[in-house]
Amino acid sequence: MFKDITIGQYYPSNSILHRLDPRVKLFGVVVYIAAVFIINNLIGFIFLTIAIALLIGMSKVPLKHILKGLRFVWFLVALAIFFNLFFSDGTIIWRWWIFHMSYEGIYRAVFFAVRLIYVIVGASLLTYTTTPTTLTNGLEKVFKPLDAIHFPGHEIAMMMSIALRFIPILTEEINKITKAQLARGADFDTGGLILKARGMIPIMVPLFVSAFRRATELATAMEARCYSGGPNRTKMFPLKYEKRDKIAYIILVLYLLAAIGLRIAMDHFLTWGAV
Amino acid sequence: MIIKLEDVNYIYNPGTVEEVTAVSDANLELGGDSFTAIIGSTGSGKSTLIQMLNGLLEPASGQITYDGVPIYKKGKLNKEEKKALRQLRCRVGLVFQYPEYQLFEETVLKDVCYGPKNLGFSKEEQEEKARAALAAVGASEELFEKSPFEISGGEKRRVAIAGVLAMEPEVLILDEPTAGLDPLGKSQLLELLKKYHEEKHVAIILVSHSMEEVAQYADRVIAMSKSKIVLDGSTEDVFAHRAELEEIGLGVPEVCAFTQSIGLGDVLTVEEAAEKIMQVYGNV
């Protein structure tokens, strides 16, 4: 049921994306997400699709693996489609009770779903190609300028990477507890929604207990090794920009400009296919 | 109940690069009235094997029958078959490693009632079974209304085991039930199991890393190595194969190694060794 959650997990490989500096990749994710929302027409989306396909190809992460990671997002996508489809105003073509469908609504629903999936695929490429440690280092550097206003950049970066690291641990824990309760005759298959939800209590309570226990253990282990997130903490592998990182920055800036240009051009010369 | 395995195989992640054969060509007859120990180094396939025994994992190939009745068919199980599978899991009780992590109810008694409740017993029957199970593991009456999260580690372990005993299984499988307990807790728990085995005639299958435990309590030993069953026989027979056992990263009980080294042959327990030594050297 909760077998192999892949979203947010590192996928070991040695691709060019894996080797890029995490700061470049973070910037890349921001540029990419911005592009997804700037672009508002069919041609723009073809432009985006080419970009994401190239990135996936470069990352050497199998497409199957990425799609598997999307499994838990489908619900969100379905919800977004539902609201856009039945509650958008415009040229009404169908109406029933509080629901109404319009051409604009259909359009918006499709584009919204595509946007959501694109954003998640793009963002998950970051975690597939970056180890939690490197990601923390990158985030920390990015947050550095905010030190002046006492923004706890290091702590937030550390918390994020620990959260990601805990996903597989807790997944394994869920599998173990589920099996143990099945061995006590638990029935997770039959019954309605409420009965099923109640059936989850024997899994959820031990899961929370174990999550708290693990958190305490981790905190103790970190303290035992004199961890403190404060300033003047040195790194074993400080981040350093390579030539490829600089090239990547240039490509990203150009890409962002292209996306903006495409939007402006389309808004001026083409009204067809706009959302 | 007799559990029979014929050419049973289990493969993790079949068809991918991470494919691992965890159990290969297992042929066994378990259950009945025996106290069986399964030994083997970490990763030898013991845990996979025992999970197949109570229907939590379905073998990739081969047949498992319970008193001659197979549980798996080709294709998806229908409602009836699913129910039968659930009942089977209760007839073959499985206590996982560190079972105390599966406690979840508000009180100890309620938690032990969970198994019988799933089997559809009435409230009175649930409590009756739970009390009997708790008594069998030596949990005192004053624990019953406490939260399972506020009692000691050793008590938690016993309560969790009681949670499986309350379903009155015909075969009881325990995966390293003494891991992490102190020496006294270990021997107490094993004594309780032995007593339970003798009184209720429940077959016990014990996974253990302690050769001393195995020698003292089991009457049959199955040794696994690299997904295969390499030795299977009475405790005396298996521990007579010292070289083979050492080769697969196991060994014989220390006392046995000692008597062998002074030329007194095989013994299984300290008591036996003492007797033998007295026979030979007692009159000197």
Interface residues (C-beta under 8 A of the other chain):
Chain A: K176 I177 K179 A180 Q181 L182 A183 R184 G185 A186 D187 D189 T190 I201 P202 V205 P206 V209 S210
Chain B: Q51 N54 L56 K79 K82 R86 Q87 R89 C90 G93 L94 V95 F96 P99 Y101 Q102 L103 F104 Y114 G115 N118 L119 F149 G163 V164 M167
